[in-house]
């Protein structure tokens, strides 16, 4: 009987996982004529975020996932740690109707930098 209960629980978990979307965008759909950048702050630090030199977030908390709807193009993104030395600057491309994710972590080798990987979904 115990085995049947365990198998039933595993089956329910598997069915539930198949129906899940693992995207961090929470189902975000970019507005017409735009694409979106979704910042995944996995760094355990808080940072300021600028897009093309304009401050867009004075404080992006750890585990925050802010979304920025932008026209297609390449944008210069700068991350600057609040009350700390970490920083990062790089170009991020936004495509029409697509989600561009920026996965931000603290660089394991250089304590003054963020490590950022961007990918388009």
C-alpha positions in Angstrom: 0.0 0.0 0.0 2.8 2.4 0.8 4.4 1.8 -2.6 1.1 2.7 -4.3 0.9 6.0 -2.3 4.5 6.9 -3.2 3.9 6.1 -6.9 0.7 8.1 -6.9 2.6 11.1 -5.4 5.4 10.8 -8.0 2.9 10.6 -10.8 1.1 13.7 -9.5 4.4 15.6 -9.2 5.4 14.6 -12.8 2.1 15.7 -14.2 2.3 19.0 -12.4 5.9 19.6 -13.6 4.9 18.9 -17.3 2.3 21.6 -17.1 4.7 24.2 -15.6 6.5 26.8 -17.6 10.0 27.3 -16.3 10.3 30.7 -17.9 10.9 33.5 -15.4 9.0 36.0 -17.5 5.7 35.0 -15.7 4.0 34.9 -19.1 5.0 38.5 -20.0 4.1 39.4 -23.6 5.9 42.5 -25.0 3.6 45.3 -26.3 3.1 45.5 -30.0 6.2 46.9 -31.8 8.5 46.1 -28.8 10.5 43.4 -27.2 11.4 43.0 -23.5 14.4 42.7 -21.3 13.9 40.6 -18.1 16.6 41.0 -15.5 17.1 38.0 -13.3 19.0 39.2 -10.2 20.7 36.0 -8.9 23.6 37.9 -7.4 22.5 38.2 -3.8 23.3 41.9 -4.0 21.3 45.0 -4.8 22.2 47.1 -7.8 21.3 50.2 -9.9 20.4 49.6 -13.5 20.8 52.0 -16.3 19.8 51.6 -20.0 21.7 53.9 -22.4 22.8 56.1 -19.5 19.3 56.6 -18.0 18.7 55.2 -14.5 15.8 52.8 -14.7 16.0 51.1 -11.3 17.6 52.7 -8.3 17.4 49.4 -6.5 17.1 45.9 -8.0 16.9 43.6 -5.0 18.2 40.0 -5.1 15.7 37.6 -6.7 13.9 40.5 -8.4 12.9 40.0 -12.0 12.1 43.5 -13.4 10.8 43.7 -17.0 11.7 46.6 -19.4 9.6 46.9 -22.6 11.8 48.5 -25.3 11.9 49.0 -29.1 14.0 46.5 -31.0 17.7 47.4 -31.0 20.9 47.1 -29.0 21.0 48.8 -25.6 24.0 49.6 -23.3 23.1 48.2 -19.9 25.1 49.2 -16.8 24.7 47.5 -13.4 26.3 49.2 -10.3 26.2 47.6 -6.9 24.5 49.7 -4.2 27.1 50.4 -1.5 29.7 48.1 -3.1 32.3 47.8 -5.8 30.6 45.4 -8.3 29.7 46.6 -11.7 29.0 45.4 -15.3 28.4 47.2 -18.6 27.5 45.5 -21.9 25.3 45.6 -24.9 22.0 43.7 -24.8 19.9 43.1 -28.0 16.1 43.4 -27.9 14.2 41.6 -30.7 10.7 42.4 -31.8 8.1 40.4 -29.8 10.8 38.4 -28.0 12.0 38.2 -24.4 15.7 38.9 -23.7 16.8 37.5 -20.3 19.8 38.9 -18.4 20.9 36.4 -15.8 23.0 38.3 -13.3 25.3 36.6 -10.7 28.3 37.8 -8.7 31.5 36.9 -10.6 33.2 34.1 -8.7 36.7 35.1 -9.8 36.5 38.9 -9.6 34.8 40.4 -6.6 34.3 43.8 -8.3 32.3 42.5 -11.2 29.0 40.9 -12.1 28.8 38.0 -14.5 25.9 38.4 -16.9 24.6 36.0 -19.5 21.9 37.2 -21.8 19.7 34.9 -24.0 16.6 35.4 -26.1 13.5 33.3 -25.6 
